[in-house]
């Protein structure tokens, strides 16, 4: 890393969404509103789950952790993107770039594993309801959440270990609003084929494998639900539909970007915005607007604060 810095690259230039000043002012207002909605919406879910005893269940415990990790995922780069819309020169230091890469993979990797944990929770609840309380104990839920975070950290370290030692000696323009690993690797002054294969075997394989496992598990659950016709199963189908929507919206862009790292397309920038900005806002909307229990708990929370 030191050799790369001595070669000349101490900062990277980030490309915004548009060169037009008017559009950048619009983007500033638009994404500021979006970011505030993400933070407030997801933190409201966390607060509601914590404060309402009726929501102290494995499903809502995992959901509150998903909301928290969504806040983190949207915060690692979005505030800087918003500020950069007002700046003429959009740069980030070498250390700041590596920090963004680290936290992106911590949060994204953690969310992948958390979504797998949520699928496991739904499988037990629907396919083995009599054993649900014993299988999804508080200890098991804690292990699933801690394991998700540890997986994200280990995954990120494995990605950063080879990236920081690449020689960056010339090109320093990143065609995105943040330091995305495939784009940064391409700027190295060396043959990056081996490193792209490493990224494919790590990030790409992790995203693809998790997505396939989730699709298989949800297919099994849906097949089980279809054989039953009670009102409870109708509610389960609605919950599963919400889960599948979130999984598709999150994994789709990740797989497109990281499973094919050898080519860079203009659409990659849009997809990066999608899974770091749009999906964290869609999660609370999908999980809460169709969930009467969460809405009722939020109303109780509001009533308590109003009376207080």
N, C-alpha and C positions, 0 to 999 in steps of 0.2 A: 504494500500500500504506500509506503514511504517513497519507493522508487517511482511509483506512478505519480505521486504528488510533485516530486522534484521535476518530473517531465513537463509539468506546466498546468495540469488541471487541478484547480482548487475549488472550482464551482461549476455548476451545470446551469444551462439556460433552459427554462421551461417554456413550452409553447401553449398559449391560451387557446380557448375555443374559437376565437375569431380575432382578426386583425382590426376590425371596425371598432372605433371608439364608442360609438352609440350602442352597438351590440354588447360591448363589454360592460357598459353602465347598466344595461338591461340585465345581463347575466349577474352582475353584482347584486342587484335588488332581488332577482329571482332566486339565486342560490342562497342568499342570506335568509330569505323567508323559508326556503326548503330546509336549511340546516337547523334553524331554530325550531321548526316543526318536528324534525327528527329527534333533537335533544329533548324537547318538552314532552313529545308524545311517548317516547320510550321510557323516560324517567318517570312519567306518570304511571305507566304500567308497573314499573318496579316498585314505586311507592304504594300503589294500590294493592299489589300482591303481598307486600310486607305488612300493611296495616289491616288487611281484611282476613280474619281467621278462616273464613269459609274457603279462601283461595290457597290455604296452606296444604296444597296437594302436590304430588310429583310433577304433574303436567304444568301447573302454574309456576312452580319453582324453576323448571327448565325454561319456561317462557320468559320469566323475569330475567334470567341470565342471558337469554337470547337478546332481549331488549337492551341490557347493559352492554353486551358485546357489539351490538349495532351502533350504539352511541360512540363506542371506541373506534369502530371501523370507519365511521363517517368523520371522526375528528382528526385522524392522523394526517389528513391532507386537505380536507375541504376548507377549513378556516384560511389556510395559506392561499388556496385557489381564489377565495373570495377577495382577500386583500390584494392579490396580484391583478385582479381586474381593474384596480385603480392605479397600478404601477406601470410605468413605461418600460422598465427593465425587470423582467421576471427571472430571477436567479435563485439558486439554492446552493449552499456550500456542499463540499464533498461529504463532510460529516453529516450534514442535514439530510442529504440524499440517502446515505446508507441507513440513517435512522428511520426514514420513511419506509424503505424496503423492509427493514426489520419488523416494524410495527404492523405493516400491511400483512405480512405473512403470519405474524402472531395472531392477529385478529381474524383474518380470513381462514387460516388453518383451524383455529379454535371454533369458529362458527360452523365449519364443515362437520367437525366431530360432534358439536352440540346438536346439529340437525339430525345426525345419526342417532344420538341419544334420545331425541324426541321421537324418532320413528320407533325405536325400541320400546319406549314408554307406551306408545299407542298400540303396538303389537301385543304387549302384555295385557293392557287394559281391555282390548277387544277379543283377543284370541284365548287368553287365560285369565278371565276376570276373577275367578275364585281365588287365584294365587296372587292377585295384583298387589295387595297390601303387604304381603310378605316379600315378594320379589322386589318391588319398588319401594324399599325402605328408605328412611332418611339417610342412612349411611350409604346405600347404593346410589342415591341421587347425588350426594356430595362427591362420591368417587367419580361418577360420570362427568360432573362439571369440572372438577380439578383435573381429571384426565384430559378433558378437552383443552383446557388452558395449557397443560404441560405438552400436549401434542403440538399445539400451535407454536410454543416456544422452541421446542426441539426442531420442528420443521423449519422455522425461521432461521435458527442458527445454522442449520445445514445449508440453507440457501446463501446466507451472508458470508459463510466461511470462505467460499471461493470467490465471491464477488469483490470483497474488500482488497484482495491480493491481485486483482487484475491490473495491468498497466494502462492507465488512462493518460494519454500524452498528446492528444490533438483534438478531435471532434468532441464537443461538449453540449450539443443541442439535443435535448430530450423531447421527442414529439408527443408530449402529454402534459397535463397540468400537475403531475407529480412523478416521482421517480419510480417507474414501473420496471421491474427486473428485466424482462425481455428487451426493452428499449435501452436500458443502461448497459447491458452486456454487449450490445452491438457497437457501442462506442469505444470499446477496449482496443488498444493497439496490438492486437494479437489475433490469431485464428481462434474464433470463439465456438467452433463446431462442437468441441468436447464439452464446453460449458453449457451450451444449449441442450445437448443430450442429457447432461446432469439435471438441468432444470426440467426437462421433459419427463425424466424418470422420477423426479421428486414431486414438483408442483402439479404437472400435468397428470401423472399417474394417480396422485392422491385425489385430485378433483374428479377424475374419471371413475376411479374405483368407488369412491364414496357415492357418487351420483348413481352408478349402476346398482350398488347395494341398496340404496334408498328406493330406487324404482322397483327392485325385486321385492323388498319388504312391504312397500305400499300395495303392490299387486297382490301379494298374499293376504294382506289385511282386507283389501277391497273384496277379494274373492270370498273371504269369511263373512264379511258384512252382507254381501249380496244374498247369501243363503238365509238371512234373517230379515224379518220385515217389521220389527217393532219400532215404536217411536224413538227409542233409545238408539237403535241402529241408524235411523235417519239422521239423528244428531251426530253420530259417529262419522257417517258419510260426509256431512258438511265439514266436520273438523279435518277429515283426511283430505278433502278437496283443498282446504286452506293450506295444509301442510305441503301438499304436492305443488301448489302454486308458488309458495315461497321457495321450495327446493329448486324448481325449474328456473325461476327468475334469478336465483343466486348462482347456481352452478353453470347455467348456460354461458354467460359471459366469461366466467373463469376458465371453463374448458376451451372455449374458442381462442382465448388469448394464450393460455399456457400449454395447451396440448399441441399447438402448432406454432412453436416459437421461432421457426426458421424463416417466417415471412411476416412482414409488418404491414398491416392494412390501415387505411384511414378510419375504418369503422372501429378499430381497436380503442381509439380515444373515446368514442361514444360509449362503448361497452364498459370501459373503465369507470366512466361516470355512473353508469347504470348500477354496477354492483357496489360502488362505494358511496353513492348518494341516494339513488332512487329506491333500491331494495331496502335499506334501513328505514325508510319512511313507509314503504308498503307493508312491512312486517306488522307494526302496530295496527295499521288499518285493517289488514286481512284477519288478524287474530282477535281484534276487539270489536269491530263494528258488527260482526255476526255472532258475537258471544254475549249472551244475556247476563251470564254470571259476572263477567268483567264490568259490563256497563252498570249493572246494579251495584257492584262494589264501588265503582267510581262515584256514583250518585250518593252513596252513603258517606264516602270520604268527603265529598263536597259539602253535604249537609252538616257533618260534624265540624268542619272548618268554618262554615257560615255561622253556626250557632256559637262556636267558640269566639 
